[in-house]
Amino acid sequence: MSTYPFPYSQAARLDPRIKIPRPAIDPALAPILDSCLLPEELDIGLMRNYSASEQGETAANPSDSIINGAPHLKHKEFLVPGPQGDNSLVLSVFMPKEPTSAALPALYHIHGGGMVAGDRFSGVAELLDIMKGIECVFLSVEYRLAPETRAPGPAEDCYAGLVWASENAASIGINPAQIVILGSSGGGALAAAMCLMARDRQVPMIPVKGQMLLSPMLDDRCDTISDQQFEYGSPWCGVSNRMAWAHVMGQDRGTNKTTQYQSPSRATDLSNLPSTYIDAAECEVFRDPAVSYAMNMWRCGSTCELHVWPGAFHLFDGIDNPSVPLIHAAVTAKQNWLNRMFS
């Protein structure tokens, strides 16, 4: 499968299929964006192989490389009951070797990968690097992937892990009143869905403290202005986004059969949700669904801090870079919000 033939930062000028105006890429980000051109059509095998190699999963224990970069932490794994009780989930927990409290705040992580790729170690090293100086326990759940497991199965897995963590907080060393859920990209959809589940089912008994949705993949309909603007010439373009949602939803994608637990943008009631942080890049398909979700939270009386980073692309700030002001500003905003949640 051939990669996209033009530099992404120049796509609007070079790709004749792009007919409508769209925001330009920040010049400081253009070299980063153009350094890795991807196939336009989604290739699950390629994504899964890339995720495995990126996490060093050819090693005997992929958590070792994460700990090497964060030597103040230790790693434990827990086998927890799945949503139907007939399967088990693995929960990886990274905790301080010398905690200052027996009940620390917890960040419950749901990895990205379009809900079709990745594992519980995906993106963890980068997040732990961003979170330096924030003392907490970091949990990451191994949820089942699509298309083998259709929505809302992956969200139910993540929710089951959250309930177990809350009910077993003392044994993990966390404060159940200070659990923040973090999901990026496809993981953002699952984070939003499980917060809706927790609100509707009133379990855990102690409400989730906050949710952090980073460039979240929220809407299976894929019909917003940002979807149209970035149909082509973007690392995760409209073509790949629709293909991923088709794997996640099957034939129900885009129909009135879809529920809020499958595609959170379908929710009509966003009241009584935890404090929320949402960010998105200006130059990505997920921009407008993220903005709409924040607006609907406000409409329903929930609170949300929203950032749309100008001239940025999908997950542009995965690694802090103080020499690029926009990246550093985005990372700092996340750190500030988490510090407020955990204070």
N, C-alpha and C positions, 0 to 999 in steps of 0.2 A: 504494500500500500504506500503510495507516494506521499511525501510530506507537502505541506502548503508551499506553493512556488514563489511567494513574494515575502519580503520582510513584513512582519505584522504591522510595524509602525508606519509602513508606506502602503498598506493594503487599500485604503480608501482612494489613493491616487492610481494604483496599478491594477487593481482587480476590477474588470469591467462589469462584474455582477453586482457590485456595490453601487446602488443607485441613489440612496438617500444620505443626507449629511449625517455626520456623527462626530463626536468630540475627538480631538487629536490626542495622541499619546504624548505624555510629558517627555521632552527631549532627554532629560536625565535618565528616564526609564527605558528609552528605546533600545540601547545596546543590550540591556538585560532581557527585554522581551524578544528581541530578534535573534538571540543566541541559541534558541531551541525551537525549531519549527516542527510541528506535529502533523500527522495525517488529519484530514478534515473529518473523515468518517470514524466513528468510534470503533476501536478494536479492543475488545475485552481482554483477549489473550495478551496483547501488547501491554495494556495497562497493568494487568496483574503481574506480568513478568517484571515490568519496570518497578512496581511497588516492592516486590520481593528483593530485587537487587539493590534498590535504594536503601532498604532497611538492613542490608547485610544478612539476609535470611539464609544464606548459604552457610553461615557460621552455626556452631552447635547451639548457641543461645543468642538470639538477636537482641536481647535486652543488654548484653554486655557492652555493645558499642554505645548505647545510650548512657549507661552508668559511667563509662569512661569519660564522657563529656560532662557528667554531673556527679563527680565523686563524693559529694556530700549526701547523696541519696542511696538507698538500698531498694531492691526490687523483690516483691512477693507476688505470687499468683494464687488466685482463689477460684475454685470451681463452684459456680452458683447455679441454682435452678433456672431453667429457661421458662418462657411464658406458658407453655403447655404442661410443664412438669415432666415431660418425657424426653427432654433434651437438656444439656448443661451448657453453660457459657463460661468462658474464661475471662476473668477480670484481672488485669495487670495493675499493680499498685506500686507507685514509686513514692517513698516516704523518707523524710530526713533521718539520717543515722542518729542525730542528737537533737530531737525535737525540744522546743521550749515549753510545750504543753502536751498533755495526754490526749487532748481533743482539739486537733487543728482544723482549720477550714479545709474544704476539699474542692478540687476542680475535677469534675467528671467529664472526661474527654470522649468525643465520638469522632472518629477519623473521617476524612474526606475520601474522594475517589468515585464520586457520582453514584454511590450506593451499589456499584458493580465491581469495585476493586479496592485494594488496600487491606490493612489489618490493624490490630490494636496498637502496633508500634509506629504506624505511619504518621509522620509529622510530630512525633513526641519529642525528639531531640531538639527540633527548632522551637517548639513551644517552651520547653524547659529552659532554653537559652534566653528566650524573651522574658521568662518569669524569674530570672535571677533577682534575688533580694526579696521575693514574695514567699513567705514560709507557708506551705500548705502541703496536703497530701494529694497526689496526682493519680487519678484512676482512669484506666482506659479499657473499654469493653470490646470484646470480639463478637461482633454481630454477624449474622448470616447475610450473604450478599445476594443481590439479584443478578441474573434472572432465576437462579435456582430457588430463591425465596422471594416471592413477590411482596410488595407492600400490602398491608402494614407490618409484615413479619419482622423486618429489620428494626423498625421502631419499637415493636413489642419486646424484642430482645434487649434493646437499650433500656427500656422502661423496667424490665424485670431486674436488670443489673442495678439500676438506681434504687428500686425498692429494697433489694437485698442489702445494698450498701448502707442505706438509711437505717434499716432494722438491725444491722450488725456494726453500727458505727463504733461502738466501744472497742470491739476486737480489732478494728482497722486503725483506730486512733484518730477518728475524725469527729467533728461537731456536726450532728445531723441538722442543726439550724443554720449551718453555713456551707451548704452545698451549692456550688455554681456549676451549671451545665454548659459545656463549650462544644460547639460543633462547627466545622468548617466545610464549605462547599456542600457535597452530598450529606456530610455529617450534620450540617446546619438544618437540613430538612428533618432529620431524625431527632435532633435536639428540640426543635420547635414542636414536633409531633408529640414527643414524650412529655413535654411541659403541658400540652393540652390534655394528655391522658392523666397526668398527675392531678391537674385541676379538676377534671371531670369525675375521676374515680375517688378523689380525696385520699389518695394513698401515694406517697408516704403521708403519715399522719402529720409530720412536721413539714410544712411547705418548703419547696425549693427556694433558695435565697435569690438566685439570679440565673439568667441564661445569656450566653454570649454567642451570637450567630455571625460567623465570619464569612462574607460572600456566600450567603446561604442559597441553596438550590430549592426554592420554595414552591414553584408553580409548574404543574404538569402541562398546562395549556400552551405555554411557550408562545404567547401572542402579544406581548407588550411591545412598546416602541424600542426598548433596548434589545429585545429578542430580534427585532427586524434590523436594527442598526448593525448588529454584530452576528448576523446570519452567516457571514463569511469573514475570513481574515482576522481571526481571533483564536488564541490557544484552545479555549473551550467555546466553540462557536455554536450558533443555533442548530446546525446540522448534528453535531455530536450531542448537544443537549437533548434534542428530541429523541435521538436514538437511545440515550441513557434512560430517559423517562419511559420509553417503550419497553425496555428491559425491566424496569421497576414495576410498571403498571400493567403490562400486557395490553390487551385490547380495550381496557377501560381508560387508557390515557386520553385526556381531553373530553371525556364524556361526563354526563350528570350522575354516573354511578360512583364517581370518586368522592372519598370522604376526607375530612380534615386530618385524619391520622395517616392517610396515604400521601396527601399533598397539602401542607399546612395553609397555603394561600386560599384554600376552599373554606376555611373557617369563617363563619359570620359573626361569632362572638369571641372577641379577644380580651374580654374583661377578666379581672382577677388573676392575671398572669404575673410571674415574678418580674422583678426589675430586669430590664433587658438592654443589652448592647447589641446593635446591629451595625455592621459596616459593609460597604460594597465599593467596588471600583467604578469609576465613571464610564470606563470603556470595557464593559462586559455585559453579557446577556442577563445576569442576575440583578442588575442595578434596579430596574423599575419594580420587580416583585418585592425586593427588599424594602424599597421606599414605601410601597403600598402597604406592606405588612406593618411597618412602623406607624404609618398614618392611621391604619385601622386599630392598632393598639391604643393610640391616643384617643381616637373616636370613642372607644369603649371604656376609657378611663384608666387604662394601664399606662405604665411609665416606660419610656424607651429613650436611650441615647443613640442617635443615628449619625453616622458619618458616611459621606460619599466622597471618595478621594479623587480629586480632579486629575485627569490625564493618566490614571492608573489602570492596570490590567488585573485579571483574576489572580488573587492571592499574591500580589506583588510584594507584600511585606512579610513573607514567610521567614526571612532572616533579616535582622536589623542591620542597617548600614548607615551609620551617622554621617557619612560623606554625601548621602543622598537625602536631602531635607524631607522630602515627602514620605519616604520609607520610615525615617526616624520619627516623624510626627505621628504616623499611623501606629507604630509600635508603642510609642509613649502614651498615646490615648488608651490603648488596651491596658497597659500597665497601671495607669491612673485609675481606670474603672475597676480593675480587679483589686487594687489596694483599697478603694472605697468599699467594695463588697466585703472584703475580709477584715476591715478595721473594726 
